[in-house]
Amino acid sequence: MNQDHKDTKPNSTPVYVKYIGLSFQLFGIIGAGTWFGWWLQGKSDMKFPVWLLLFCFLSIGIAFYQLWVSTRSDR
């Protein structure tokens, strides 16, 4: 008996390609946020790295939100 599977697409890319791309997105978001915080911290004269910590944690939060949205659509 031949059953048609409607869930599979004939020429779709493998799932691991999506997650490899997602890892580069996360790395890019966290890297860009941390770099911007480091750059802004260099422009200010504060000794405590407020801007670096702020943008580092903010970019981590944005990256995890991006991860959550991307994996939520896989269900």
Summary of the structure (lengths in Angstrom):
residues: 75
radius of gyration: 19.3
end to end distance: 28.0
largest distance: 74.0
contacts: 156
relative contact order: 0.13
helix: 69%
strand: 0%
